[in-house]
Amino acid sequence: MTELDQDTAYDAILVVSFGGPEGPDDVLPFLENVLRGRNVPRQRMLEVAEHYQQFGGVSPINQQCRDFIAALDQELSQHGPRLPIYWGNRNWHPMLVDTVQQMADDGVQRAIAFVTSAFSSYSGCRQYRENIIAAQQAVGAAAPVIDKLRVFFNHPGFVDAMADGLQDALVRFSDEQRANLHVAFTAHSIPLGMAETSNYLTQLDEACRLVAQQAGVTDFKLVFQSRSGPPTQPWLEPDICDYIRQLKDERNLQNLVIVPIGFLSDHMEVLFDLDTEAKQVCDELDIEFVRSATAGTHPRLISAVRDLIDERITGRSEKAFLGCLGASHDVCPVDCCPPPPPRPTGRPGGGSPA
């Protein structure tokens, strides 16, 4: 038995993710869950539904969660702690409340939650905490205590995984091509009001710098994608497609690598907004385009998650991180990543950078 096994007060791991449809009939009910409480026109929802239908109505995110859980389970089986892994989603099956109920039925008393978002924001951190609390309240007194792991934007394992993906993308260009090559890091855009109540931008900037430095890249910029709010509401910019056009106009860019650093795996936003729309813009402008891999099930990410679990269980004071921002807090303060202030018109904002 390892020290980790001896010290643990936990009896399960809970992976919490966004969820996604797994067939054409799932698409609209899924989007209705995502958009519940938001003043989004139905026509806009139908437009987004068509993005999913182009891929057979299947988002890759659920299968990627299964692959991630399988890899993590193997890592824990080999190195400890040997804890069962449960999985619950915010917006589609397996729904979080059903998973917490199953945990209660199985006698789980205390669990560690890993949320599939590396960065802090209302959508990527606090809202998941609210989802967990709502599920616990729905289950009642038998619900387990659930402690969320810290965000890991600067954990060496996450940085290594992203840097490996970037380096793999770079080698697809010749030395001559790399003389006129730019790297664009992308993350999910969020309303400015939400950005101002979190460390989202600061953490993204640091992660981009760390990954670029490790990959030996100096010509790079953080840009955004997948905005969904009304044109009158300010969101983080520039948008990746607008930025590509700007690069072509200003410097006649010939070669581009896009690094979806804000996404842990190849979500629909990656497949459509980058692999489809951004690629189409690059094709139109005669720009050679390569999209680097997300962290996904990279062995360094999987070992990083185990390290985060070990860190929480043993309570060790030395925590792994790179750069100058330090390790994020273990327990989120009450006022951590609050929702953005209401808009003057009363229309809610959105954004799901997870």
N, C-alpha and C positions, 0 to 999 in steps of 0.2 A: 504494500500500500504506500503510495507516495504521500509527501507532506500535504499536497493539495487535497488528496482524498481525506486525510485525517482532519484537516482544518475546516472542511466545508460545512456550512450550515444550510446549504442549498440542496434541493433534491430534483431540480429540473432546469432545463434551458428553454426559453421561449423566443423563437424567431418571429419578429413582427414586421410585416411588409405592407405594401400598398395594395397588392392584389390586381388581378386583371382577368378579362374574359377568356374563356377557353373554347369558345365556339360562337358561330354567328348569332345564335339566340341569346347569348349572354351579354352582347355588346350594349344594347340600350339599357337593360336593368343595371349593369355595372356603371354606366355613365350617369344614370339617375342617382345612384348611391354617391358617386364622386361629387356631383353638382348639387346635392340636396342642401337647401338653405342658401344657395347662391342665385343671384338674379342673372342667370345666363339664358339668353334666348334659345328656344328649342331648335331653331334653325342652326345655330352654332353647334349645338349638341349633335345634330344629325351630320354636320360636316365632319366633326371629330369621329363619329361612328363610321363614316366612310373610310377614314384612315385605317381603322381596325379591319374593316371588311376587305381592304386590299390585301390583308395578310390572312384571309380566311376566317376573320373574326376572332383570331387567337392572339393574345398578347404573350410574348415570351416570358413574362416576369414570373408566372407561377412555376413553370418548368425550371427556370433558373433558380428559384427558391428551393425546389426539390433537389437540384444538383448541388446547391450550396449546403443544404442540410446533410446530404449524403457525405460530402467531403468533410464537413465539420464533425460528423459522427465518427468517421474513420479517424480523424485527428484526435478526438477525445478518447476513442477506444485504444489508440496506441500510446498516448501520452497522459491521459487523465485530464480532468476528472470524468469518470464514467457515469454520466448523467443522461437521462432520456431527453430528447429534443422534441418540443412541440412547436407548432407553426400556426399563426393566426394572422389574418389580413384585415386591413381597414375597410376595404371596399368590395371584396369578393371572396368566395369560398376558397379555403376554410375561413369563415368569419371569426374574428377575434373572440367574440362573446361565446361562440360554440366551443372554441379551443379552451378558454378559461374554464368553462363548465366541465369539459372532459378532464382537465387537470384536477379540478376539485373532485370529480368522481373517482379519479385514480389515486386520490389521497395526497396529492402534491400540496405541500404547505408553504414552501418558499422557493421562488424561481428567479433566475437571472434573465432579463430581457435584452436581446440583441436586436436593435432596430436597423433596418437596411438603409441607413442614411448616415453619411460620414460627417455631415456639417450641421451646424446649429441654425435653426430658424423656427418660426411657429409651425410651419407645415412639416418640417423635417425632424423636429424634436418634441416641442411641447404638445402639439396635437396628438402625437402618438402616446405621450403620457396621459393625456385626457382620454384617449381611446381605451387605454388599459384600465384606467380608473372606472370608466363607464362600464366596461365588461365586468370588472370586479363587483361593482354595485348591482349589476343585473344578476349575477350569480348568487350574491348574498354572502352570508357569514362564512360559508364553506370555501369561498374563493381564496386562493393562495396569495401571500404577499409576493409582489413582483417588483424587483429592483432593476432599473434600466442601466445598462453599461454606458460609460462616457462616450462622447463622439470621438472619432479616431482619424480626423483629417490629416494629422501630422504624425501618426504612428508609423514607425519605420516599415512595417509590413505593407501597409496601404501605399506608402510612397514608393516602395520597391516594386510593387505590382504594377502601379501606373507607369513608372519609369521603364520597366521592362516592355510594356505595351508600346510606349513611345519609341523606344530604341528599335523594336521590331518594325515599326512603321517607317522609321528613318532609313533603314537599310534597304528599303524598296526603291530608294532614289539613288541615282549615280552621284558621284562627287560633283559633277558639273551641275546637275539639277539642284543639289543641296546649296549651291552658291546663290540660288534664287528661291529659297524655301522659307516658309513662315509656319509657325505652330500656333494654332488657335485652341485654347482650352475653353470648353463650354460647360455651362451649368444651367439649370432651370432658372429662368427669370422669375422674379417674385415682385410684388408691388413694393415701391420705395418705402411705404409706411411699414411694411413687414421687415424690410432690410434694416430699417433704422432702429428696430426693437430687438435686434439680434447681432451676433458676431458672424453672420453668414458671409459677408463680403471679406472681412478680415481673414477668416479661415480659408476661404477660397484663394485669396491672393497668396497666402502663405503656402498652401498646398501646391499651387501652380509653380511658385518659385522653387520649392523643394524638388518637385518632379523634374522641372526643366534643368535645374542645376545637376541633378544626378544623371540625366540623359545627355548632358553636355550641350544644351540648347540655350542660346542667348536671344534669339529673335522670336518672341512669343507675346501673347496677350490673352487675357481673360475676357470672353464675350459670353453672350447669353442666347437662350433658345426657348421655344415652347411657351411663350407668353400666351395667356388666355383671357386677360382682362379687357375691358372696353378701351377704345382708343383715348378716351378722356382721362383715364387713370394712368399716372406715371409708373412705369415698371423699369427694372434694371435693363440698361442697354449698353452697347449696341447688340442688335439681333445678329446672329451668325450670318444669315443670308445677306443682310445689308452690309455687314462687315466685309464679306467676300467681294462684293461689288466695289466697295471703297478701296480695298487693296488693289484690285485690278486697275481702277482709275488712277490711283495715286502712285503706284510703283510697278505697274504692269506685272503683277505677281504671276509666276508660272507654276509653282508647286506649293501645295498646302497639306499639312497634317492637322486633323481635328482630333483633339483629345477630350472625350466626354467625362471630364474629371468629376462632375457633379452627380454622376450616375454610377451605382455600384455594379450594375449589369446592363445588358442590352435591352432596356425597356423599349416600349413602343415609341417614346420620344426620340430614342437613338435611331431606331430603324426607320422611322418616317421623317423626322425633322432633319436628321443628319444624312443617313444613308440614301434617302430618297430626295428630299427637297434641296439640301445643301449640295449634294452631288450633282443634281440637275443644274443648279446655278454654276457650279464649276465646269460642267460639260459645256454649257452655253458660252462661257468666257474662256474656254480652252485652258483651264487650269487643271493640272494633274492633282488628283485628290486621293488621299489615303486617310481612312479613319482608324485610329489606334484602338486597341482592345480595352474594354472596361476591366476592372479588377476581377469580377466574376468569381471563379473558383481557383484563382491563382494560388499556388501553395503558400506564398508569403502572406496573402490576405487571410487564408484559413489559419495559419499559425498565429497571425496577429490577433484574431478573434479568440483563439485559445488563450493567448497571453492576457487579453483583457479579462477573460473569465478568471484566470489564475490570479490576476491582480486584485479583482474584487473579492474573491473567496479568501485569499490569504491576508488581505489588507496591507500588502506591502507598500512602503512609502516610495520606493524607487519605481517610477513609471516610465515606460518607453515613449519617447517622442523625439522629433527632430525640429530644428529651427529655434526661433526665439520666443514663441508664444507659450511654450510649456504645455503640460498635459491639461486637458480640460477637466472640470470638476466631476467628481464621482456622483454626487447627489445634486440634482438641479435645484437652485434656489426657487423660492416661491414665485419670484418675479422673472424667472428665466424665460426668454423668448416669448414674451406676451403677444397676444394677437395684435395686429396693427390697429390703430385708432379707426373708428368708423369714418367712412367717406362722408363729405357734406351732403351728398345726395341720398345717403342711406343705403346705397347699393354696396353689397359686400365685395371684398376683393377675393383673390384666389391664389392659386399657385401650389404646386405639389412637387417640390424638389427632392423626391425620395425615390 
